Amino acid sequence: MSPSVLHPKLSSPPPSITHSAGNYLYTHDGRKIFDASCGAAVACLGHNEPRVKQAILAQLDKTAYVYSPFFTVPAAEEIASFLTESTGGQMGRVFIVSSGASPRIPRLTLTVLHGTEAIEASLKMARQYFTELQPPQMQRTRFIARRQSYHGNTLGSLGVGGHKARRAIFEPILSTSTSHVAPCYPYRDMKDGETEEEYVNRLAEELEGEFQRLGPSTVCAFVAETMAGTTLGCVPALPGYHKAMKAVCDRHGALYVLDEVMSGMGRTGTLHAWEQEGVVPDLQTVAKGLGAGYAPIGALLVGDRVVEALANGSGAFMHSQTYQGHPVACAAAVAVQRVIQEDGLLENVRVQGEYLGRLLNERLGGHRNVGDVRGRGLFWALEFVKDKATKEPFPAEEGVAQKVHLTGLQEEYSISVIPGAGVADGKNGDIIQIAPAYNVSREDIELIVERVESVVHAVFRA
Ligand SMILES: Cc1ncc(COP(=O)(O)O)c(C=O)c1O
C-alpha cells in the first residue's frame, strides 16, 4: 500500500478492496466481507449495479462537466424534478440553482456534492431568507440544534452539530451562532413514570425556553436529524416530537430544517423520513442514498415559504460551488432513484427492516451488554452498556464500538457495521449501526444477524 495516503488512522491503513458486487466487498487478502453498513449508510443498492453504471457511462458520453451557473444538463433537471415531485409538491416551486438560477423553472432543488455541503447551504439559505423578507429581519443570526447530533465536519456544519468529542479540539474556532438543546432520546432521557407525550412536551418546552433565552426574534432555524444517525444511534423520534418542535419554530417565525443526509432517501422505509412524522420541513438536506455511492451527490430541498422570499427579493441564492450539480453525479442519482422505484425497494426496506429489528431484538436484546436495540426501516443500532440495569456506558477509552467493528472485519465474521461513540454524553456510549442495502433478502437479514451476534459474543466474552 502507498505510504503517501493519510488514512484516518495513521498507523493502521484499512483493508484494501479490490472489487465489490452486490452485498460483498472483496479484500486484497482474500476476505469476502458482507457490507451490512453500505459503507456509511450510502451504498443502498449494493455494489456494481449495472443500470447505474450504464447511466454514468451514457452521461460521460454526452458531457462530463458544465459549470452550473452557466449551463444546465437534462440529468440535473431530472433529479431536481424527481426530488420536488417526491415531496408531493410540498417542497419548493421556484428555481434550480444548479441550472443557472432561472426563475421560470417551477421548482427549487439545489444539488450539491456532499451531505456537509447541503448542510452548509441550508444554514446560508436560512440566514439569507430572513435578509430577504419584507421587511428584512437582519437580527436573525442564531441557530438551535441538538446535543449528540452530527451534521458534518466542515467548520460551519461542525459548529451546528452537537457532538462534544468531534467538536472538542476545534471548539475555539467554531462559530458561536448555534446553541444546543436535548435530543429525543427516550432510552436515556425519558424519566421514570413519564409518558411519551409528557417527555415530548418537556422537549418542546426546552426548545421554547431556548428561544426565550436567545430572544425569539434572533433565531433563524432549528436544525435536527429527522431520525438521529451516527452520533446517537438510529433513534427514531417519538410520535408527535417533530410536530411539537415545529410548532415552537412556527410560533416564533423560525425555519424548521431537517437533516436527512443519513436517514433520508428511503433508509427508514419512506423516501423522506419526515413523511412518517406529520411535518414538512422548510429546508431539507439529503445525500447518502441519493447517489448510493455511485457518485458523490447531495441536495438541499427548499420549501415554498423560502422560495417565495427569494423570488420576491434578490432572485438568487448567494451560494455556489464549482462542482455543484455535476452532470455525472446527477445522472447517477437519476438512475439510482429509478432503480429504487422500478424494483419496489421502499417496500422491501419496510418488510426486511421489520424483520431485521425483530431478529436483533430476539437474538441480542437479552444480551447483558446490549442496553437498547432500536431503529426503523433498514437503519438499526445496538447500544452497548457496561451495566444493563444502570445503563452505565463503557468508558470511551475502551473503544468498544470500534472493537466490534474491527472484530467484524476479521475473516471468521466478515461483516462490516458502523461504529459510533459518545451517544450517552457526547464522549462515552457505544453503538453499532446496521444499514444494509435496500435490496437485501430475508436470507441476507438472517446472515447479518447471525454474524453480528457472533461478533458481539466474541467481543464481550473477551
Ligand atoms: C446526519 C448527517 N448530516 C451530515 C453528514 C455529513 O455528510 P458528508 O459526510 O457526506 O459530508 C452526515 C454524515 O454522516 C450525517 O450523517
PDBQT file of the ligand as one rigid body, heavy atoms in Angstrom, charges set to zero:
ROOT
HETATM    1  C1  LIG A 501     -26.972  13.472   9.504  1.00  0.00    +0.000 C 
HETATM    2  C2  LIG A 501     -25.727  13.801   8.743  1.00  0.00    +0.000 A 
HETATM    3  N1  LIG A 501     -25.545  15.047   8.275  1.00  0.00    +0.000 NA
HETATM    4  C3  LIG A 501     -24.453  15.393   7.574  1.00  0.00    +0.000 A 
HETATM    5  C4  LIG A 501     -23.458  14.474   7.314  1.00  0.00    +0.000 A 
HETATM    6  C5  LIG A 501     -22.245  14.877   6.526  1.00  0.00    +0.000 C 
HETATM    7  O1  LIG A 501     -22.275  14.262   5.275  1.00  0.00    +0.000 OA
HETATM    8  P1  LIG A 501     -20.930  14.046   4.407  1.00  0.00    +0.000 P 
HETATM    9  O2  LIG A 501     -20.032  13.189   5.217  1.00  0.00    +0.000 OA
HETATM   10  O3  LIG A 501     -21.436  13.400   3.153  1.00  0.00    +0.000 OA
HETATM   11  O4  LIG A 501     -20.382  15.380   4.129  1.00  0.00    +0.000 OA
HETATM   12  C6  LIG A 501     -23.607  13.165   7.775  1.00  0.00    +0.000 A 
HETATM   13  C7  LIG A 501     -22.568  12.151   7.524  1.00  0.00    +0.000 C 
HETATM   14  O5  LIG A 501     -22.545  11.082   8.081  1.00  0.00    +0.000 OA
HETATM   15  C8  LIG A 501     -24.756  12.812   8.519  1.00  0.00    +0.000 A 
HETATM   16  O6  LIG A 501     -24.943  11.568   8.993  1.00  0.00    +0.000 OA
ENDROOT
TORSDOF 0
